[in-house]
């Protein structure tokens, strides 16, 4: 039996409104419409399929104010990220957005009407307060979500409940896209009662596999690999590449232990608030336990593993100082000789660097400062990846960092 949805009931608006689909479709064809942006479509999809339960629409001002100030909806339910429909003054005037109005919400990709919103209110948010309370206490304008808030998000928010017409169409990895109801049914079919969900927006490595397996075994649970394939951080690896990595890793799990499903979420990079939000979403998808990545975990007081190149001592020192404000920091030095890296390079990246086709390549035409204070040093020219991962895990276990998984 899957975990109960957040708020007690899965708000699957697609299923709820399916009997009225034709009626709503015909009405929407005659209504004024708001054409949604890519991020708004991501939010809409998870409202309609219940991923954002207990939400049944975009937040009105009462819910928005409660979430920004206290991480709570007006009804008292925990919710940490504002889910809002932003519009311009021009759109308000042209479409006739006002309290009580019924407006179609349209997909910019194919001009299909996906839902109808009944407007509860139209309000102007305090963006500076939202930036500081939700994303970064210092309001750093370089933060990607704050930059997006100030430069892209429109000046008015529209709150109101939704009625669903159609789900969004996806044409890539359709077999890996589960709604919360579908994933819950899948868990039930498999007989899974405990599910550890793993959140990531990056490619997974063998260490991730090892940690998720250990977490699942510690809880006598199964694993849901649930990567985000909506909007992530600018500069992130595209989801097509990442999904191929996830698919390649799945056979490495013990038979029957893990399932891969894709989450069409627009991330906010909101630190601990983001972690709470992701946990709520995975709870709605049926998970009972949750693992989240480094940016959110470090500030929240949990353990995280990252794999940067970090060639300079100053940057490593800065990273240590930042992390040690919240917890322990362990530096693992992968000291594989450059000659071995070149010898085993099947992609020819080092050869291109030697030929000058790639500039600023660490170890070739860019310096590397060898760490002098590593907590563990591994050399992949003299040992294999499995042994190196095991050494890292043993180090973490010796410090008591894995005992609570």
MIKE-202626 format. One record per residue (C-alpha): x, y, z; residue in one letter. Coordinates in nm, 2 decimals. Layout:
% MIKE-202626
LODREN;c1;c2;c3;res
LODREN;X;Y;Z;a
...
END
This chain:
% MIKE-202626
LODREN;c1;c2;c3;res
LODREN;0.00;0.00;0.00;x
LODREN;0.15;0.33;-0.11;x
LODREN;0.20;0.63;0.12;x
LODREN;-0.10;0.85;0.18;x
LODREN;-0.10;1.16;-0.04;x
LODREN;-0.02;1.50;0.12;x
LODREN;-0.34;1.63;0.28;x
LODREN;-0.49;1.28;0.28;x
LODREN;-0.65;1.28;-0.07;x
LODREN;-0.48;1.27;-0.41;x
LODREN;-0.62;1.57;-0.61;x
LODREN;-0.62;1.41;-0.95;x
LODREN;-0.81;1.67;-1.14;x
LODREN;-0.78;1.48;-1.47;x
LODREN;-0.96;1.18;-1.33;x
LODREN;-1.21;1.39;-1.13;x
LODREN;-1.32;1.60;-1.44;x
LODREN;-1.30;1.32;-1.70;x
LODREN;-1.68;1.27;-1.71;x
LODREN;-1.72;1.64;-1.79;x
LODREN;-1.43;1.66;-2.04;x
LODREN;-1.65;1.73;-2.35;x
LODREN;-1.85;1.99;-2.17;x
LODREN;-1.54;2.17;-2.05;x
LODREN;-1.37;2.14;-2.39;x
LODREN;-1.66;2.30;-2.56;x
LODREN;-1.68;2.58;-2.30;x
LODREN;-1.31;2.65;-2.33;x
LODREN;-1.33;2.70;-2.70;x
LODREN;-1.55;3.00;-2.64;x
LODREN;-1.36;3.15;-2.35;x
LODREN;-1.07;3.40;-2.35;x
LODREN;-0.74;3.23;-2.30;x
LODREN;-0.41;3.28;-2.12;x
LODREN;-0.12;3.11;-2.31;x
LODREN;0.11;2.95;-2.06;x
LODREN;0.48;2.97;-2.05;x
LODREN;0.70;2.66;-2.02;x
LODREN;0.73;2.69;-1.64;x
LODREN;0.36;2.75;-1.60;x
LODREN;0.30;2.44;-1.80;x
LODREN;0.52;2.24;-1.57;x
LODREN;0.32;2.37;-1.27;x
LODREN;-0.01;2.31;-1.44;x
LODREN;0.08;1.95;-1.52;x
LODREN;0.15;1.87;-1.16;x
LODREN;-0.16;2.05;-1.03;x
LODREN;-0.38;1.86;-1.28;x
LODREN;-0.23;1.51;-1.20;x
LODREN;-0.22;1.56;-0.83;x
LODREN;0.16;1.59;-0.79;x
LODREN;0.10;1.92;-0.60;x
LODREN;-0.17;1.78;-0.38;x
LODREN;-0.35;1.93;-0.19;x
LODREN;-0.35;2.21;-0.44;x
LODREN;-0.65;2.23;-0.68;x
LODREN;-0.53;2.54;-0.86;x
LODREN;-0.29;2.83;-0.87;x
LODREN;-0.25;2.99;-0.52;x
LODREN;-0.47;3.28;-0.43;x
LODREN;-0.32;3.56;-0.21;x
LODREN;-0.42;3.40;0.12;x
LODREN;-0.24;3.08;0.03;x
LODREN;0.05;3.26;-0.13;x
LODREN;0.11;3.48;0.18;x
LODREN;0.09;3.18;0.41;x
LODREN;0.34;2.98;0.21;x
LODREN;0.59;3.27;0.17;x
LODREN;0.58;3.36;0.54;x
LODREN;0.51;3.03;0.72;x
LODREN;0.54;2.74;0.47;x
LODREN;0.17;2.68;0.52;x
LODREN;-0.14;2.70;0.31;x
LODREN;-0.44;2.88;0.44;x
LODREN;-0.59;2.55;0.56;x
LODREN;-0.28;2.47;0.76;x
LODREN;-0.12;2.22;0.53;x
LODREN;0.25;2.23;0.49;x
LODREN;0.36;2.37;0.15;x
LODREN;0.69;2.54;0.10;x
LODREN;0.70;2.68;-0.26;x
LODREN;0.45;2.94;-0.40;x
LODREN;0.27;2.79;-0.71;x
LODREN;0.15;3.10;-0.89;x
LODREN;0.01;3.20;-1.23;x
LODREN;0.18;3.53;-1.32;x
LODREN;0.03;3.76;-1.58;x
LODREN;0.10;4.11;-1.72;x
LODREN;-0.13;4.41;-1.69;x
LODREN;-0.17;4.39;-2.06;x
LODREN;-0.30;4.03;-2.04;x
LODREN;-0.53;4.12;-1.75;x
LODREN;-0.69;4.40;-1.97;x
LODREN;-0.70;4.20;-2.29;x
LODREN;-0.83;3.88;-2.15;x
LODREN;-1.06;4.03;-1.88;x
LODREN;-0.90;3.87;-1.58;x
LODREN;-1.10;3.95;-1.27;x
LODREN;-1.27;3.78;-0.98;x
LODREN;-1.52;3.52;-1.10;x
LODREN;-1.40;3.52;-1.46;x
LODREN;-1.36;3.18;-1.63;x
LODREN;-1.05;3.17;-1.85;x
LODREN;-0.90;2.89;-2.06;x
LODREN;-0.54;2.80;-2.00;x
LODREN;-0.36;2.72;-2.33;x
LODREN;-0.05;2.52;-2.42;x
LODREN;0.19;2.75;-2.61;x
LODREN;0.33;2.45;-2.80;x
LODREN;0.01;2.33;-2.98;x
LODREN;-0.26;2.58;-2.88;x
LODREN;-0.46;2.32;-2.70;x
LODREN;-0.68;2.43;-2.41;x
LODREN;-0.57;2.22;-2.11;x
LODREN;-0.78;2.36;-1.82;x
LODREN;-1.02;2.63;-1.71;x
LODREN;-0.95;2.86;-1.42;x
LODREN;-1.22;3.03;-1.22;x
LODREN;-1.05;3.34;-1.09;x
LODREN;-1.05;3.38;-0.72;x
LODREN;-0.83;3.70;-0.70;x
LODREN;-0.57;3.90;-0.88;x
LODREN;-0.29;4.04;-0.67;x
LODREN;0.05;4.20;-0.68;x
LODREN;0.32;4.01;-0.49;x
LODREN;0.60;4.16;-0.28;x
LODREN;0.88;4.02;-0.50;x
LODREN;1.15;4.13;-0.27;x
LODREN;0.99;3.95;0.02;x
LODREN;0.93;3.64;-0.19;x
LODREN;1.30;3.64;-0.30;x
LODREN;1.43;3.66;0.06;x
LODREN;1.19;3.43;0.23;x
LODREN;1.17;3.16;-0.04;x
LODREN;1.50;3.16;-0.23;x
LODREN;1.78;3.33;-0.04;x
LODREN;1.77;3.53;0.28;x
LODREN;2.02;3.78;0.14;x
LODREN;1.81;3.83;-0.18;x
LODREN;2.11;3.76;-0.40;x
LODREN;2.01;3.87;-0.75;x
LODREN;2.25;3.63;-0.90;x
LODREN;2.05;3.34;-0.76;x
LODREN;1.88;3.18;-1.07;x
LODREN;1.53;3.18;-0.92;x
LODREN;1.56;3.54;-0.80;x
LODREN;1.69;3.64;-1.13;x
LODREN;1.39;3.47;-1.30;x
LODREN;1.15;3.63;-1.04;x
LODREN;1.28;3.98;-1.12;x
LODREN;1.34;3.95;-1.49;x
LODREN;1.08;3.71;-1.62;x
LODREN;0.79;3.67;-1.38;x
LODREN;0.51;3.91;-1.46;x
LODREN;0.39;4.18;-1.20;x
LODREN;0.05;4.02;-1.12;x
LODREN;-0.05;3.68;-0.98;x
LODREN;-0.39;3.52;-1.06;x
LODREN;-0.53;3.27;-0.80;x
LODREN;-0.81;3.03;-0.86;x
LODREN;-0.92;2.66;-0.88;x
LODREN;-0.89;2.46;-1.20;x
LODREN;-1.10;2.22;-1.40;x
LODREN;-0.91;1.98;-1.61;x
LODREN;-0.97;1.93;-1.98;x
LODREN;-0.66;1.74;-2.11;x
LODREN;-0.32;1.63;-1.98;x
LODREN;-0.01;1.77;-2.14;x
LODREN;0.12;1.58;-2.44;x
LODREN;0.48;1.45;-2.42;x
LODREN;0.66;1.27;-2.71;x
LODREN;0.98;1.17;-2.54;x
LODREN;1.02;0.88;-2.30;x
LODREN;0.64;0.83;-2.28;x
LODREN;0.68;0.49;-2.11;x
LODREN;0.87;0.65;-1.82;x
LODREN;0.62;0.93;-1.75;x
LODREN;0.40;0.82;-1.47;x
LODREN;0.13;1.04;-1.30;x
LODREN;0.10;1.00;-0.92;x
LODREN;-0.20;0.77;-0.96;x
LODREN;-0.02;0.56;-1.22;x
LODREN;0.29;0.52;-1.01;x
LODREN;0.09;0.43;-0.70;x
LODREN;-0.09;0.16;-0.91;x
LODREN;0.24;0.04;-1.03;x
LODREN;0.38;0.01;-0.67;x
LODREN;0.06;-0.17;-0.57;x
LODREN;0.09;-0.41;-0.86;x
LODREN;0.45;-0.49;-0.76;x
LODREN;0.36;-0.53;-0.40;x
LODREN;0.58;-0.25;-0.28;x
LODREN;0.49;-0.10;0.06;x
LODREN;0.81;0.10;0.13;x
LODREN;0.97;0.31;-0.14;x
LODREN;1.28;0.53;-0.11;x
LODREN;1.26;0.81;-0.37;x
LODREN;1.58;0.96;-0.51;x
LODREN;1.57;1.31;-0.65;x
LODREN;1.83;1.43;-0.90;x
LODREN;1.87;1.68;-1.18;x
LODREN;2.22;1.55;-1.27;x
LODREN;2.35;1.23;-1.42;x
LODREN;2.39;0.94;-1.17;x
LODREN;2.71;0.77;-1.08;x
LODREN;2.80;0.44;-0.93;x
LODREN;2.82;0.60;-0.59;x
LODREN;2.46;0.71;-0.62;x
LODREN;2.36;0.36;-0.70;x
LODREN;2.55;0.23;-0.39;x
LODREN;2.39;0.48;-0.16;x
LODREN;2.04;0.43;-0.29;x
LODREN;2.08;0.05;-0.26;x
LODREN;2.21;0.08;0.10;x
LODREN;1.93;0.32;0.19;x
LODREN;1.67;0.08;0.05;x
LODREN;1.82;-0.22;0.22;x
LODREN;1.84;-0.04;0.55;x
LODREN;1.46;0.03;0.53;x
LODREN;1.37;-0.30;0.36;x
LODREN;1.23;-0.09;0.08;x
LODREN;1.25;-0.05;-0.29;x
LODREN;1.39;0.24;-0.49;x
LODREN;1.22;0.50;-0.71;x
LODREN;1.47;0.69;-0.93;x
LODREN;1.27;1.01;-0.99;x
LODREN;1.48;1.27;-1.18;x
LODREN;1.35;1.61;-1.28;x
LODREN;1.30;1.65;-1.66;x
LODREN;1.12;1.99;-1.65;x
LODREN;1.30;2.32;-1.61;x
LODREN;1.62;2.29;-1.41;x
LODREN;1.92;2.52;-1.34;x
LODREN;2.06;2.70;-1.65;x
LODREN;2.37;2.51;-1.77;x
LODREN;2.25;2.17;-1.65;x
LODREN;2.29;1.87;-1.88;x
LODREN;1.99;1.82;-2.10;x
LODREN;1.74;1.56;-1.99;x
LODREN;1.78;1.34;-2.30;x
LODREN;2.14;1.27;-2.21;x
LODREN;2.06;1.23;-1.84;x
LODREN;1.78;0.98;-1.91;x
LODREN;2.01;0.76;-2.11;x
LODREN;2.25;0.76;-1.81;x
LODREN;1.97;0.66;-1.58;x
LODREN;1.86;0.38;-1.82;x
LODREN;2.21;0.25;-1.84;x
LODREN;2.24;0.24;-1.46;x
LODREN;1.91;0.06;-1.39;x
LODREN;2.04;-0.29;-1.47;x
LODREN;2.30;-0.24;-1.21;x
LODREN;2.03;-0.25;-0.94;x
LODREN;1.94;-0.59;-0.78;x
LODREN;1.66;-0.75;-0.98;x
LODREN;1.33;-0.60;-0.89;x
LODREN;1.46;-0.34;-0.66;x
LODREN;1.43;-0.01;-0.86;x
LODREN;1.19;0.17;-1.09;x
LODREN;1.27;0.47;-1.31;x
LODREN;1.01;0.74;-1.36;x
LODREN;1.04;1.10;-1.49;x
LODREN;0.91;1.41;-1.31;x
LODREN;0.81;1.71;-1.53;x
LODREN;0.89;1.97;-1.26;x
LODREN;1.02;2.32;-1.29;x
LODREN;1.27;2.34;-1.01;x
LODREN;1.32;2.66;-0.81;x
LODREN;1.66;2.60;-0.64;x
LODREN;1.51;2.71;-0.31;x
LODREN;1.74;2.52;-0.07;x
LODREN;1.57;2.36;0.23;x
LODREN;1.23;2.48;0.10;x
LODREN;1.30;2.30;-0.22;x
LODREN;1.38;1.98;-0.02;x
LODREN;1.04;2.00;0.16;x
LODREN;0.86;2.06;-0.17;x
LODREN;1.03;1.76;-0.34;x
LODREN;0.94;1.54;-0.04;x
LODREN;0.58;1.64;-0.07;x
LODREN;0.58;1.57;-0.44;x
LODREN;0.73;1.22;-0.39;x
LODREN;0.49;1.15;-0.11;x
LODREN;0.21;1.22;-0.35;x
LODREN;0.37;0.98;-0.60;x
LODREN;0.35;0.71;-0.33;x
LODREN;0.71;0.72;-0.18;x
LODREN;0.76;0.66;0.19;x
LODREN;1.12;0.78;0.22;x
LODREN;1.32;1.04;0.03;x
LODREN;1.68;1.12;-0.06;x
LODREN;1.76;1.47;-0.20;x
LODREN;2.07;1.62;-0.35;x
LODREN;2.36;1.82;-0.21;x
LODREN;2.25;2.19;-0.25;x
LODREN;1.94;2.13;-0.04;x
LODREN;2.08;1.87;0.20;x
LODREN;2.39;2.06;0.32;x
LODREN;2.19;2.35;0.46;x
LODREN;1.92;2.11;0.59;x
LODREN;2.18;1.92;0.80;x
LODREN;2.20;1.59;0.61;x
LODREN;2.49;1.43;0.41;x
LODREN;2.56;1.48;0.04;x
LODREN;2.82;1.37;-0.21;x
LODREN;2.93;1.59;-0.50;x
LODREN;3.20;1.52;-0.77;x
LODREN;3.35;1.85;-0.89;x
LODREN;3.69;1.88;-1.06;x
LODREN;3.80;2.15;-0.81;x
LODREN;4.16;2.19;-0.94;x
LODREN;4.25;2.49;-0.71;x
LODREN;4.32;2.49;-0.34;x
LODREN;4.14;2.82;-0.29;x
LODREN;3.81;2.69;-0.43;x
LODREN;3.84;2.37;-0.22;x
LODREN;3.91;2.57;0.09;x
LODREN;3.61;2.80;0.02;x
LODREN;3.38;2.49;-0.03;x
LODREN;3.50;2.34;0.30;x
LODREN;3.44;2.67;0.49;x
LODREN;3.09;2.70;0.34;x
LODREN;2.99;2.34;0.42;x
LODREN;3.14;2.34;0.76;x
LODREN;2.91;2.62;0.87;x
LODREN;2.63;2.35;0.86;x
LODREN;2.81;2.02;0.91;x
LODREN;3.11;1.80;0.84;x
LODREN;3.32;1.82;0.52;x
LODREN;3.53;1.53;0.37;x
LODREN;3.76;1.58;0.08;x
LODREN;3.82;1.27;-0.14;x
LODREN;4.12;1.31;-0.38;x
LODREN;4.09;1.09;-0.69;x
LODREN;4.47;1.09;-0.76;x
LODREN;4.47;0.90;-1.09;x
LODREN;4.78;0.99;-1.29;x
LODREN;4.73;1.20;-1.60;x
LODREN;4.91;0.93;-1.80;x
LODREN;4.65;0.67;-1.69;x
LODREN;4.36;0.91;-1.77;x
LODREN;4.49;0.97;-2.12;x
LODREN;4.55;0.59;-2.18;x
LODREN;4.20;0.50;-2.08;x
LODREN;4.03;0.80;-2.26;x
LODREN;3.81;0.63;-2.52;x
LODREN;3.64;0.96;-2.62;x
LODREN;3.97;1.12;-2.73;x
LODREN;3.91;1.43;-2.51;x
LODREN;4.27;1.44;-2.39;x
LODREN;4.40;1.41;-2.75;x
LODREN;4.19;1.71;-2.85;x
LODREN;4.32;1.90;-2.55;x
LODREN;4.68;1.81;-2.65;x
LODREN;4.61;1.93;-3.01;x
LODREN;4.48;2.26;-2.88;x
LODREN;4.12;2.19;-2.98;x
LODREN;4.00;2.22;-2.62;x
LODREN;4.14;2.51;-2.42;x
LODREN;4.17;2.54;-2.04;x
LODREN;4.18;2.17;-1.99;x
LODREN;4.28;2.07;-1.64;x
LODREN;4.62;1.89;-1.64;x
LODREN;4.70;1.97;-2.00;x
LODREN;4.71;2.35;-2.04;x
LODREN;4.55;2.44;-1.71;x
LODREN;4.71;2.38;-1.37;x
LODREN;4.60;2.13;-1.10;x
LODREN;4.69;2.19;-0.74;x
LODREN;4.73;1.86;-0.56;x
LODREN;4.53;1.85;-0.23;x
LODREN;4.75;1.83;0.08;x
LODREN;4.47;1.77;0.33;x
LODREN;4.25;1.50;0.17;x
LODREN;4.05;1.28;0.40;x
LODREN;4.09;0.99;0.16;x
LODREN;4.30;0.94;-0.15;x
LODREN;4.21;0.68;-0.42;x
LODREN;4.41;0.60;-0.74;x
LODREN;4.21;0.44;-1.02;x
LODREN;4.53;0.32;-1.19;x
LODREN;4.59;0.08;-0.90;x
LODREN;4.24;0.00;-0.79;x
LODREN;3.89;-0.03;-0.95;x
LODREN;3.59;0.19;-0.92;x
LODREN;3.40;-0.06;-0.70;x
LODREN;3.68;-0.07;-0.44;x
LODREN;3.71;0.31;-0.45;x
LODREN;3.34;0.35;-0.38;x
LODREN;3.36;0.10;-0.10;x
LODREN;3.64;0.29;0.06;x
LODREN;3.44;0.61;0.05;x
LODREN;3.13;0.44;0.19;x
LODREN;3.35;0.29;0.47;x
LODREN;3.48;0.64;0.55;x
LODREN;3.13;0.78;0.58;x
LODREN;3.01;0.49;0.79;x
LODREN;3.31;0.53;1.02;x
LODREN;3.19;0.89;1.08;x
LODREN;2.83;0.78;1.15;x
LODREN;2.69;0.95;0.84;x
LODREN;2.52;0.64;0.69;x
LODREN;2.38;0.49;1.01;x
LODREN;2.05;0.67;0.98;x
LODREN;1.97;0.57;0.62;x
END
